[in-house]
Amino acid sequence: MILVFVEKREGKIKKASLEALAEASRCAEELNSEAAALVVASTLEDEASLRAQGARKIYWLKGENLEAYSPEIYTHVLADFSNEIKPEALFLAATALGRDLAPRLAARLRVSLVSDCTKIFVQDRSLIFVRPVYAGKAWLTLKLKSQPALATLRPNIFPLKEAKGELSAGEAEIIEKRAGDGYSGPASKVVEIIREEGAELDVTEAEVVISGGRGMKASENFNLLRELSAIIPRSAVGASRAAVDSGWIGHQHQVGQTGKTACPNLYLAFGISGSIQHLAGMSGSKVIVAVNKDPEAPIFKVADLGVVGDLFEIIPPLKEELKKALAD
Amino acid sequence: MNILVFVKRVPDTESKIRIAADGKGIVEEGLNFIISPYDEYAVEEALRLREAKGGKVTVVSVGREEALLILRKCLAMGADEAILIKDPAPESFDGLRTAAIIASFVRKRFPDFDLLLFGKQSFGADNAQVPAMVAEFLGVPQVNVVVKLTIEGREGVAHREIEGAQEKVVFTLPAVISAQKGLNEPRYETLKGIMAAKRKEIPIISIEELGIEEQLLAPGIEILKLETPPAKQAGRMIQLPPEEAAREIVRFLREEAKIL
C-alpha cells in the first residue's frame, strides 16, 4: 500500500495532497498495490475528492490532541499508524507542513527521506525518485533502501486525475480511528496564524506567478503586480532577490536560490534580469513570459515569450486585455 | 544560554554546477565554497541571543577539514567556540545520516544545551531535513523556517513561515529552531574578530568517537544518477508598441500556451 498523508487547512484538503494521492495511485497500480489516504481531522468532508484521485482506503484519525497541527504530536500518531499498517511507501505534499513533519517522522521511523521530488517511477518493482538539487541546477535520481519509502512531493508538478463522471471514482472503505489521546511528550503549539493581506496563495502553490525585479523601481509599484494578481485566478505575486533586498516586498515572495522554487503553469517576469539564482528558482515553470527593457537580459534565454519594452507602459493595457480575455 | 549552531560548507550559490565523471556527484575543482546562506541567519540569531541573555555560542560543522574555513568565519563573527566533526563522506543527500551524527554529538558533548540553531535548509542537498530529524532524535520540540524569535526564561515564541501567512508558535526549551531569511541581518566579521579567530584552536573530533549506531550511519539513499537538467529553449522575442505588446501577450497565452 502507498499511504498518502492528506493535509487540511481551514477544513479544506490541500490541492498538493490530492496531487500526491493521484501520483501514489499511479505508482500503486504499477506495483499491483493500492493507494490509501490518511486524514487527520475532526470532520471528514470532501472524501469524494480522495476517491476520485484514487484512494481505495481512507483512514480517518481524530482525537482531542489533533485539532491543531503540532509536528511532535503528529509524528507520534503517524509513526504509530505506519508501524501498524506497514505501507510500502508514505507520501506527503512538500508544503510548509509536509516539509516540517516528514523529516521528524523519518527520524522516528528511522528511515531516510526524499524531499521535494518532482518525478516518481517504478523500475523492477522499486520506486525511483527524481528531485532537483543545487537549487535546480542538477537532478538527482535515487532509490530509498528502507521501508516505508518516505517522500515529499513538490506541489504543482504531479497532475490530478481528470474526473470522468461519477463512475470513475472507485469505492473506498473509510476506517475511523482515535489517536493521540493522552500524549504527554514535547510539543510546540501554533497559537495564532498571521495572514498577509491579499496573499492567500504562496508562490510555491500558485498556478500563475507574477514576479517583479529591480525594474519595478519602488515598493509602491508592486501594487501594479498585485492588481494583475487580483484579476488572474489562483495567482500570487513573486519577486527577485534584488527587489526583496531593496525592501520593496517581503522575502516570503522571493523566488530563486535563497528564496522559493516556483513551478507554476505561467510565470510572468517584469523587470527581472534573470540572475543564475533567480533562474534556478523559476525555470521549471511551464510557460514563462518576460517583460524587460534590456534585450540582452538573461531572462530572455528561458522565456517562451520575451517582450522588450517598458513594463510601466505595458502593464496598464495588459491589465485591460487580461480582463477582457478572462471575462469571455 | 547554551546555544549550538550547525553550519555547512557548500558551493557558492552563484556557481555553475558540473557533474562528475561517475555521474553521482559534482566537480568540486574550480568551485568557490561558502557557508550555506541560511546558516548565517542562524549564527547571527545565536549571537544576538547571547548578547541579550549571556551564555555561550558554539558553532559546529560536519564535514571535511575544508569546513574549518567557514568555522573561522563564524568565530570572526563572534562565536565563542567552534568544533569540526570530521566526516570524509561525499555529499550523500541523506539527512538522516547527518542528523544521527549531530544528535549523538549533542548527547555526548552538550547534554545540557538550551537551543540548537540551523539554517532552514542547506544549499545543495536542499533537503530541509536535518533540524527536524535532530529534534526528534533528541526528543525536543522544533520550529522550522523561523522569521522571528523571542525567548523569555524557558519559554520561546517563534514566527514560522507557511503559505501566505506566518504561524505564531510557542514552545519550551530545550528546542531546535531553523532560520529563514528575514530573521535578522547577519553582521560582517570585524578585523579584530578575524585576527582573534585565527588564533583560536578548533577541536576536530571523529565520527568513531561518537559511537553512532551502524544502521544510522549506513546510507539510506542509493544515488543512481546526478545530471544537469535539459536546457530550456528560448522562445520568441517581440518589440512592439505597448498596446500591441499587451495584445500579443494575451494572444500568446490563449492560443499558443493555452493558459487563459
Interface residues (C-beta under 8 A of the other chain):
Chain A: P71 E72 T75 T95 A96 L97 R99 D100 L101 A102 P103 R104 A106 A107 R108 R110 V111 S112 L113 V114 S115 D116 I128 P132 V133 Y134 A135 G136 K137 A138 W139 L140 T141 L142 K143 L144 K145 S146 G185 P186 A187 S188 K189 V190 V191 E192 I193 I194 R195 E196 A199 E200 L201 D202 T204 E205 V208 A236 G250 H251 Q252 Q254 Q257 T258 G259 N265 L266 I276 Q277 S283 V287 I288 V289 V291 P295 F300 K301 V302 A303 D304 L305 G306 V307 V308 G309 D310 E313 I314 P316 P317 L318 E320 E321 L322 K324 A325 L326
Chain B: P11 T13 E14 K16 I17 I19 I26 P37 Y38 F93 D94 G95 L96 R97 A99 F123 G124 A125 D126 N127 A128 Q129 V130 P131 A132 M133 V134 A135 E136 F137 G139 V140 P141 Q142 V143 N144 V145 V147 H159 R160 E161 I162 E163 G164 A165 Q166 E167 K168 V169 V170 F171 T172 A175 Q180 K181 G182 Q215 L216 P219 G220 I221 E222 I223 L224 K225 L226 E227 T228 P229 K232 A234 G235 R236 M237 I238 Q239 L240 P242 E243 A245 A246 R247 E248 I249 V250 F252 L253 R254 A257 I259 L260
